[in-house]
């Protein structure tokens, strides 16, 4: 206590009252200070809690890569690229080619294009000449190589003749494709379209490659004209592919960002094992899907990654379990959730049983196994959903922010039939890898060549690429089919 607040032996009544007043003032100041510090403490605790949530969110974001989330492998980087972790248990398959795999190797042909004879001139022992001696045996070796590459020039001549009967001048008709005094033919144009639209080589490097290989100076303008002509010829084919997809039993869907004229657009892919259709749109959701026109008229089942817009359509649905496995891997490895490991094992167990049944040429899974798997799936979800609901349920009114683990559990619960569709119908795949494979090369094109400069250029590329993907799935030679397009004799895919 300060000296002025202490009463002395000779203090009067007035002095004591003064001391009491000063004590009361100091007490009030201390109470005010305590209240201020208490308020600051509450604020700091609130801020600390928010920062903890933010740090955990950032740590989760940093720990996500291609093996435990939907991030593409290209986003992993070189220094942080995760070690490969297969979701398949060890020991299921040996390394190398699997039974039934059709191998390929270089084999000799019976009739080579050229033959070179290598005959010994004389005996290495005695020096006797062997020129007139017949060969006792022949050892064959064959070398497969390209012939000298050069451009062949074909001159078309139109003869002018005067009719001896009436005296009229008649001219020979040039082929429809021969319209200029000097021009490039369909073969080299189809090769240029092949390199830019299938092998995804940029235009400048394509013209440089053609110059190095054949000594021709095909300009980018000629290349652009060939691409436009090819796309125009394929417009009707693209519409036929779209109609075939609308009637397909199972169709995969996916979307990814693409830049056109410096602005974000969305590339939508619709595909099966035999058909591919691409379309770019400024929107990602239902507006774009309605304008593309496949989902609104779909007669079969849509396989997708669970984007909310897909659920607005009345068709049957199937969810990508590849996405589920990656999300479950994250919660298992980064947050230590036991239920995530159990759910992942359950999905893989079901997949293995379905694969075994398919290998045995069965058309459906044993009903007893199907029932058991369904019960295990429901029991695991109900137990864990109840636990997370208790944790995240708000004490009063209002809606509490739920964890991503709880959101995943809800999605698996609400989408139970779509998640397990592959178990009930063998025509439904386990994942949406078909769409992801078809969209992956479009991202490669963007990484190699950058964005599209115009919407028309993007539409041309997508029409050609959809046709190429379709024909490639059906085992056709891409260079040959592109040549048929530029000859205005387009080879049609099987629908």
C-alpha positions in Angstrom: 0.0 0.0 0.0 1.3 3.5 -0.8 2.4 5.7 2.1 -0.3 8.3 1.6 -3.0 5.6 1.9 -1.7 4.4 5.3 -3.3 6.1 8.4 -0.9 7.4 11.1 -1.2 7.4 14.9 -2.0 11.1 14.9 -4.5 11.0 12.1 -7.8 12.8 12.6 -11.2 11.6 11.5 -11.0 13.8 8.4 -7.7 12.2 7.5 -9.2 8.7 7.8 -12.1 9.7 5.5 -9.6 11.0 2.9 -7.7 7.7 3.1 -10.9 5.8 2.6 -11.8 7.9 -0.5 -8.4 7.4 -2.0 -8.8 3.6 -1.4 -12.2 3.5 -3.0 -10.9 5.4 -6.1 -7.9 3.0 -6.4 -10.2 0.0 -6.0 -12.5 1.3 -8.7 -9.5 1.8 -11.0 -8.3 -1.7 -10.4 -11.8 -3.1 -11.1 -12.0 -1.2 -14.3 -8.5 -2.5 -15.3 -9.5 -6.0 -14.4 -12.6 -5.7 -16.5 -10.6 -4.4 -19.4 -8.0 -7.2 -19.2 -10.9 -9.7 -18.9 -12.4 -8.4 -22.1 -9.1 -8.4 -23.9 -8.5 -12.0 -22.7 -11.9 -13.1 -24.2 -11.1 -11.3 -27.4 -7.6 -13.0 -27.6 -9.1 -16.4 -26.8 -11.6 -15.9 -29.6 -8.9 -14.8 -32.0 -6.7 -17.7 -31.0 -9.5 -20.2 -31.6 -10.1 -18.7 -35.0 -6.4 -18.8 -35.8 -6.2 -22.4 -34.7 -9.0 -23.3 -37.1 -7.3 -21.3 -39.9 -3.9 -22.9 -39.2 -5.5 -26.4 -39.3 -7.2 -25.5 -42.6 -4.0 -24.3 -44.1 -2.1 -27.3 -42.9 -4.8 -29.5 -44.4 -4.5 -27.6 -47.7 -0.7 -27.9 -47.8 -0.9 -31.7 -47.0 -3.2 -32.3 -49.9 -1.7 -33.7 -53.2 -2.8 -35.9 -56.0 -2.9 -39.1 -53.9 -5.3 -37.9 -51.2 -7.4 -35.3 -53.0 -8.7 -34.3 -56.5 -5.7 -32.1 -57.2 -4.0 -33.0 -60.5 -0.5 -34.7 -60.3 1.0 -31.6 -62.1 0.2 -29.5 -59.0 2.4 -31.7 -56.8 5.6 -30.0 -58.0 9.0 -31.7 -58.2 10.3 -31.3 -54.7 7.1 -32.3 -52.9 5.9 -35.1 -55.3 4.6 -37.9 -53.1 5.9 -41.4 -53.3 3.5 -43.6 -55.3 0.9 -45.3 -53.1 -1.3 -47.8 -54.8 -4.8 -48.3 -53.4 -4.5 -52.0 -54.4 -3.3 -54.2 -51.6 0.1 -55.8 -52.1 0.2 -59.3 -53.6 -2.9 -59.1 -55.7 -1.1 -59.0 -59.0 2.5 -59.7 -60.0 4.5 -57.1 -61.9 4.7 -57.2 -65.7 2.1 -58.3 -68.3 -1.1 -59.9 -66.9 -2.8 -63.0 -68.2 -4.7 -62.2 -71.5 -2.5 -59.2 -72.3 -1.7 -59.1 -76.0 2.0 -58.4 -76.3 3.7 -56.9 -79.4 7.3 -57.1 -80.7 9.2 -56.5 -83.9 9.1 -59.5 -86.1 10.7 -60.3 -89.5 8.7 -60.0 -92.7 8.6 -62.7 -95.4 9.1 -60.3 -98.3 11.4 -57.3 -97.5 11.4 -54.1 -99.6 15.2 -54.3 -100.2 17.8 -57.1 -99.8 21.5 -56.6 -99.4 23.8 -59.6 -99.8 27.0 -59.7 -97.6 29.2 -62.4 -99.1 32.8 -63.2 -97.9 35.3 -62.5 -100.6 38.0 -65.0 -99.6 38.8 -67.5 -97.0 40.4 -66.1 -93.8 42.4 -69.3 -93.4 44.1 -70.0 -96.7 43.1 -67.0 -98.8 41.2 -69.0 -101.4 38.6 -66.9 -103.4 35.0 -67.6 -102.5 33.3 -65.5 -105.2 32.1 -68.5 -107.2 31.2 -70.7 -104.2 27.5 -71.1 -103.4 26.3 -70.3 -99.9 25.9 -73.2 -97.6 23.5 -71.3 -95.4 22.0 -67.9 -95.0 21.7 -65.9 -91.8 19.0 -63.2 -92.0 18.8 -59.9 -90.2 16.2 -57.2 -90.9 16.4 -53.4 -90.3 13.1 -51.4 -90.1 13.7 -47.8 -91.1 12.1 -44.9 -92.9 12.7 -44.3 -96.6 14.2 -40.9 -97.6 11.5 -38.3 -96.9 10.6 -35.8 -99.5 7.6 -34.0 -100.9 6.2 -35.5 -104.2 4.8 -33.0 -106.7 1.9 -34.2 -108.8 1.0 -32.0 -111.8 -2.6 -31.9 -112.9 -3.1 -31.0 -116.6 -6.5 -30.1 -118.0 -6.5 -30.7 -121.7 -8.5 -28.3 -124.0 -10.0 -29.9 -127.0 -12.1 -28.6 -129.9 -15.1 -30.8 -130.8 -14.8 -31.8 -134.5 -18.6 -32.0 -134.8 -19.7 -28.5 -133.5 -16.4 -26.7 -132.9 -16.9 -26.0 -129.2 -14.0 -25.9 -126.9 -14.1 -28.5 -124.1 -11.8 -28.5 -121.0 -10.8 -31.4 -118.8 -12.2 -31.0 -115.2 -9.7 -30.8 -112.4 -10.4 -32.8 -109.2 -12.5 -30.9 -106.6 -9.6 -30.7 -104.2 -7.3 -29.2 -106.8 -8.5 -25.5 -106.8 -5.3 -23.5 -107.0 -2.4 -23.3 -109.5 0.0 -24.3 -106.7 -1.1 -25.8 -103.4 -0.4 -28.4 -100.7 -2.2 -31.7 -100.8 -4.5 -33.4 -98.3 -1.8 -35.8 -97.0 0.5 -33.1 -95.7 -2.4 -31.0 -94.4 -3.8 -34.0 -92.5 -0.3 -34.6 -91.0 -0.2 -31.0 -89.8 -3.7 -31.3 -88.3 -2.6 -34.6 -86.7 0.4 -33.0 -85.1 -1.4 -30.0 -83.7 -4.7 -31.6 -82.7 -3.7 -35.1 -81.7 0.0 -34.9 -80.7 -0.7 -31.3 -79.3 2.4 -29.8 -80.9 2.2 -25.9 -81.1 1.6 -24.4 -84.5 5.0 -22.8 -84.9 6.8 -26.0 -84.0 4.6 -28.0 -86.4 5.6 -25.8 -89.3 9.2 -26.0 -88.2 9.0 -29.8 -88.0 7.5 -30.1 -91.5 10.2 -27.9 -92.8 12.9 -30.1 -91.2 11.3 -33.3 -92.3 10.2 -32.5 -95.9 11.7 -29.2 -96.7 8.3 -27.6 -97.2 7.5 -24.1 -95.9 3.8 -24.7 -94.9 2.6 -21.5 -93.3 0.5 -21.2 -90.2 -2.2 -19.6 -92.4 -2.4 -22.8 -94.5 -2.5 -24.8 -91.2 -5.3 -22.7 -89.9 -7.3 -23.1 -93.1 -6.8 -26.9 -92.9 -8.0 -27.0 -89.3 -11.1 -24.9 -90.1 -12.0 -27.1 -93.1 -11.5 -30.2 -91.0 -13.7 -28.8 -88.2 -16.4 -27.8 -90.6 -16.5 -31.3 -92.1 -16.8 -32.8 -88.6 -19.7 -30.7 -87.3 -22.3 -33.2 -88.4 -20.3 -36.1 -87.0 -20.1 -34.2 -83.6 -23.9 -34.0 -83.6 -24.2 -37.7 -84.3 -21.8 -38.4 -81.4 -24.0 -36.2 -79.1 -27.2 -38.0 -80.1 -25.5 -41.4 -79.5 -24.4 -40.3 -76.1 -27.9 -39.3 -75.2 -29.1 -42.8 -75.8 -26.1 -44.6 -74.1 -26.6 -46.7 -71.0 -23.7 -45.2 -69.1 -22.1 -41.8 -69.8 -19.2 -40.2 -68.0 -19.2 -36.5 -67.3 -16.5 -34.1 -66.1 -15.5 -30.5 -66.5 -12.3 -28.4 -66.2 -11.2 -24.9 -66.5 -9.9 -23.6 -69.9 -8.9 -20.1 -70.9 -10.3 -18.7 -74.1 -9.4 -15.1 -75.2 -7.8 -14.6 -71.8 -11.1 -15.4 -69.9 -12.0 -18.5 -67.8 -14.3 -20.9 -69.6 -15.3 -24.5 -68.7 -14.6 -27.5 -70.9 -17.3 -30.1 -70.5 -16.6 -33.7 -71.6 -19.3 -36.4 -72.1 -17.9 -39.8 -73.0 -18.2 -43.6 -73.1 -15.6 -46.3 -73.8 -16.3 -45.7 -77.6 -17.4 -42.0 -77.9 -16.1 -38.6 -76.8 -17.8 -35.2 -77.0 -16.2 -31.9 -75.9 -17.9 -28.5 -75.5 -16.6 -25.3 -74.0 -18.9 -22.9 -72.1 -18.6 -19.7 -70.0 -20.5 -21.4 -67.2 -19.8 -24.6 -65.3 -23.2 -25.6 -63.9 -26.7 -26.4 -65.0 -27.0 -23.5 -67.5 -24.0 -24.9 -69.5 -25.2 -28.5 -69.2 -28.7 -27.5 -70.5 -27.3 -25.7 -73.5 -24.9 -28.6 -74.3 -28.0 -30.8 -74.3 -26.8 -34.2 -73.4 -27.8 -34.5 -69.7 -31.3 -33.2 -70.1 -32.0 -35.9 -72.7 -29.9 -38.6 -71.2 -31.7 -42.0 -71.2 -29.0 -43.9 -69.2 -26.9 -43.3 -66.1 -24.6 -40.3 -65.5 -21.3 -41.0 -63.9 -19.8 -37.9 -62.2 -17.9 -36.5 -59.3 -20.9 -35.2 -57.3 -21.0 -31.6 -58.5 -24.4 -30.4 -57.3 -25.6 -29.4 -60.7 -25.6 -33.0 -61.9 -28.2 -33.9 -59.3 -30.7 -31.6 -61.0 -31.3 -34.2 -63.7 -33.8 -37.1 -63.4 -31.5 -39.7 -64.8 -29.9 -42.4 -62.7 -26.5 -41.4 -61.2 -23.2 -43.0 -60.3 -20.5 -41.4 -58.2 -16.8 -41.6 -58.7 -15.3 -43.8 -56.0 -11.8 -42.7 -57.1 -12.6 -39.3 -55.6 -14.0 -41.0 -52.4 -10.8 -43.1 -52.0 -8.6 -40.0 -52.2 -10.6 -38.1 -49.7 -10.7 -41.0 -47.3 -6.9 -41.4 -47.7 -6.5 -37.7 -46.6 -8.7 -38.2 -43.5 -6.9 -41.5 -42.7 -3.3 -40.2 -43.1 -3.6 -36.5 -42.0 -6.3 -36.6 -39.4 -6.0 -40.2 -38.1 -9.7 -41.1 -38.6 -10.2 -44.8 -38.2 -13.6 -44.8 -39.9 -11.9 -43.4 -43.1 -9.6 -46.5 -43.3 -12.6 -48.8 -42.6 -14.7 -47.2 -45.3 -11.9 -47.2 -47.8 -11.3 -50.9 -47.2 -15.0 -51.6 -47.6 -15.2 -49.9 -51.0 -12.1 -51.8 -52.2 -13.4 -55.1 -50.8 -16.7 -54.6 -52.8 -14.7 -53.7 -55.9 -12.6 -56.8 -55.6 -15.6 -59.1 -55.3 -17.2 -57.4 -58.3 -14.0 -57.8 -60.3 -13.9 -61.5 -59.4 -17.5 -62.0 -60.4 -16.9 -60.3 -63.7 -13.9 -62.5 -64.3 -16.1 -65.5 -63.7 -18.5 -64.2 -66.4 -21.2 -63.6 -63.8 -23.8 -60.9 -64.5 -24.4 -59.9 -60.9 -22.9 -60.2 -57.4 -24.2 -62.9 -55.1 -27.3 -61.5 -53.3 -26.0 -62.6 -49.9 -22.7 -60.7 -50.4 -24.6 -57.7 -51.8 -26.8 -57.6 -48.7 -23.8 -58.0 -46.3 -21.9 -55.2 -48.0 -24.9 -52.9 -48.0 -25.4 -53.5 -44.2 -21.7 -52.8 -43.5 -21.8 -49.6 -45.5 -25.0 -48.3 -43.8 -23.8 -49.3 -40.3 -20.5 -47.6 -40.7 -22.1 -44.4 -42.0 -24.8 -44.2 -39.4 -22.5 -44.7 -36.5 -20.0 -42.1 -37.6 -22.6 -39.6 -38.8 -24.2 -39.7 -35.3 -20.8 -39.1 -33.7 -20.0 -36.1 -35.9 -23.6 -34.7 -35.5 -23.1 -34.6 -31.7 -19.8 -32.8 -32.1 -21.0 -30.2 -34.7 -24.6 -29.7 -33.5 -25.0 -26.1 -32.3 -26.0 -25.6 -28.7 -28.7 -23.0 -29.6 -30.2 -21.6 -32.7 -28.2 -21.2 -35.8 -26.1 -23.4 -38.0 -22.6 -24.5 -37.0 -19.9 -24.8 -39.6 -19.4 -28.5 -40.1 -16.1 -30.3 -40.7 -15.1 -31.7 -44.1 -15.2 -35.1 -42.7 -18.8 -34.7 -41.7 -19.6 -33.4 -45.1 -18.0 -36.4 -46.7 -20.0 -38.7 -44.4 -23.2 -37.0 -45.4 -22.4 -37.2 -49.1 -21.7 -40.9 -48.8 -25.0 -41.4 -46.8 -27.2 -39.4 -49.1 -25.5 -40.8 -52.3 -25.5 -44.4 -51.1 -27.2 -45.8 -54.2 -25.0 -43.8 -56.5 -21.9 -44.7 -54.6 -22.7 -48.4 -54.7 -24.2 -48.5 -58.2 -21.2 -50.5 -59.4 -22.1 -53.3 -57.0 -25.7 -53.5 -58.2 -25.1 -53.0 -61.9 -22.0 -54.5 -63.5 -22.3 -52.0 -66.4 -21.5 -49.2 -64.0 -17.8 -48.5 -63.4 -16.2 -48.1 -60.0 -14.9 -44.6 -60.8 -15.1 -41.8 -63.3 -11.6 -42.4 -64.8 -12.9 -42.5 -68.3 -13.9 -38.9 -68.2 -10.7 -37.9 -66.4 -8.6 -39.6 -69.0 -10.5 -37.8 -71.8 -10.2 -34.4 -70.2 -6.5 -34.9 -69.1 -5.1 -34.4 -72.6 -7.0 -31.2 -73.0 -5.1 -29.8 -70.0 -1.9 -31.0 -71.5 -2.7 -29.0 -74.6 -3.3 -25.9 -72.5 0.0 -26.4 -70.7 1.9 -26.8 -73.9 0.3 -24.2 -76.2 -1.5 -21.8 -73.7 -5.0 -20.5 -74.0 -7.2 -20.4 -77.1 -7.2 -16.9 -78.8 -10.8 -17.1 -80.0 -14.0 -19.0 -79.2 -14.1 -20.3 -82.8 -10.6 -21.7 -82.5 -11.6 -23.5 -79.4 -14.7 -24.9 -81.0 -12.7 -26.1 -84.0 -10.2 -27.8 -81.7 -12.8 -29.5 -79.6 -14.7 -30.8 -82.6 -11.6 -32.3 -84.1 -10.3 -33.6 -80.8 -13.6 -35.3 -80.0 -13.6 -37.1 -83.4 -9.9 -38.1 -82.9 -10.6 -39.4 -79.4 -13.7 -41.4 -80.6 -11.8 -43.0 -83.5 -8.8 -43.8 -81.3 -11.1 -45.6 -78.9 -12.4 -47.6 -81.8 -8.9 -48.7 -82.9 -8.7 -46.5 -86.1 -5.5 -45.0 -87.5 -5.8 -41.3 -86.7 -3.7 -40.0 -89.6 -5.8 -42.0 -92.1 -9.2 -40.8 -90.7 -8.0 -37.2 -90.8 -6.9 -37.6 -94.4 -10.4 -38.9 -95.2 -11.9 -35.8 -93.6 -9.8 -33.5 -95.7 -10.8 -35.5 -98.8 -14.4 -34.8 -97.9 -15.0 -38.5 -97.5 -15.2 -38.7 -93.7 -15.0 -42.1 -92.1 -17.8 -42.4 -89.5 -17.3 -44.0 -86.1 -19.5 -46.8 -84.8 -22.4 -45.5 -82.8 
